[in-house]
Amino acid sequence: MEKIRLRACALIIENEAILLVEFKNDHDDGVHYNLPAGGLEPGETLIEAAQREAKEEACAEVEVGRVAFVYEYQPAKNNCIYGDTHSIGVTFECKLKPGSVPKLPQNPDPHQVGVKWIPISELHSIQLYPEINKDIVDYFCGEHYRNYVEEHDIQLNKPLR
């Protein structure tokens, strides 16, 4: 039976910047970014998981709003580029609670090196996983956007480098 992981993600945008978690790459060849996100724990709802992950990864207390979009990674359709676990990420629009100041947690993941506000206008120039940069910009700008994104579609439409 195939493993499936359900993830909750917090999309936090303020003052035309997005809150992202910064990680060093495995081979110390730079950094990449993720939304505050992670898998559901037993007995937890998607909303509770989004709140917990924002707090654990960015020390951010958030109010969870509507679903912004859903991302799906199916390993067999993507040559297992991100491993062999089928995952579905539900991304929620979130707002910081008054007085909440995001920062690097006291005991972060060993690869986590920062919590950064990245201007939406610069989102195209960073490495974000999953590669939903354009989807976030389109969502922020109120453009027509894909509210359901498959990794396979991202890879097919990715410009050659």
N, C-alpha and C positions, 0 to 999 in steps of 0.2 A: 504494500500500500504506500502510495506517495505521501510524503510529509507535506503539510500545509501550515504555514505560519500566518496568523492574522496580526497586523500591526496597526497602531494608531499613531498619527503624526500631527504635530501642532504647527500650523502656518501662522506665524506671528509677524505682522507688518505694522510698523509705526513710522511716521515721518518719512515715508517713501523708502524705507529700508526694511530688510527682512532679517529676523534673528536666526542665525545658523550656528551649528556646532561644528567646530574645526577639529579635524583629525590629521595626524601625520600619516603619510603613506607608508606602507609596509617596508619599502626599500629606502626610506629616508630621502625620497626624490620629490619632496614637496608636500602639499597638503590637499585635502579634499574636504567637502562640507556635506552635512546632512541636516535635514530638519530635525528638531527634537522629536524622537520617535522610538518606538520599540514594540515588542510583542506583548500581547495580552497575557496577564497572569491568571491562574485559576480563580474563578468567581468575580472577575473584573469586567466591567463594561468597556466599550470603546472610549467613551467619554472619560471614564476614570483613568484609563491607560494613557490618554493624551495628557491629562493633568499630571499624572505621576511622572511621565517621561519628561515633560517640560521642567518639572521641579528637579528630577534627578540629573538631567543633562545640562540644564541652564539655570538652575536655582530660580526658576520663573514660576510664579503663581499665576495661573491663567483661568479665564472664563472661556469655556468652549462653546462655539457657535455652530453654524451650519456646516455641512460637508462641502468642502471646496472641490475635491475630486478623489477618485479612486485609482490607485496604481496597482498593476498586477505583473508579477514576474513568474513565468512558467519556464522552468529550466530546460525542458526538452526542446522548446521552441527558440531557445536562446543559446544553444551550445553550452549550457551550464556556466555562462560567463560570471555569474554571481553565486555559484554553488548549486547544490542539488535540492534545495528546499523551495517548493512552490510558495510564494508569498503574496499576500494581498494587503496593501496599505490604504487605510482610509484616512485622508487628510482633512482635518477640521480647521476652519477659520477660528483663530483664538485671539483674545485680547488680554494684555497684561492687567492684573488686578492693581488697583491703586497702591502705590508704595512698593511694588515689586520691581526689583532691579536685577536683571539677568547678569550672571557672572559664572566663571568657571567654578564647579563644585569643589569642595574641600578634598574629596577622594574621587576624582574622575576616572573614567575608563583609562587604562594605561596608554592608549593611543590618542586620547582626547587632549588637545593642547590649547583650546580656546573656545570662547563663546563670542561671536562677532555680529555686529549689525552691518550688513552689506547693502549698500544702496541698490535699489531695484535696477537702476540704470547701469549697474556694473555686474549684474547677475550673469550676463552672457559670457563674462570673462573668467569665471571661476569654475572649478570642477565640482559639480554637485552630483551626489548619488542619492536616488536615481536621477538620471539626467532630465529633469523636468523643469529646467530653467525657463524655457519658452512658455510652458504651460503656466508657470507662476506669473510671469510677466503679463501674459494675455489675461489671466484671471484678475490681476491687480488693475490692469488698464480697462477692464470691463469689455474686452474684446470677446468675440466668439472663441471659445476654447474647448479642448477635449476634457469633459468631466470624467472620462474613463480612459486611462492610458495603459497600454500594454507595452512592456519592455521591447517586445518584438517590433512594434511600430516605431519606437524610438530608434532602435538600431537600424531599421530599414531606411529611415529618413535622415539619418545622421550624415552631415557633410563629411566627405573624405578629408583626412588631414595630410 
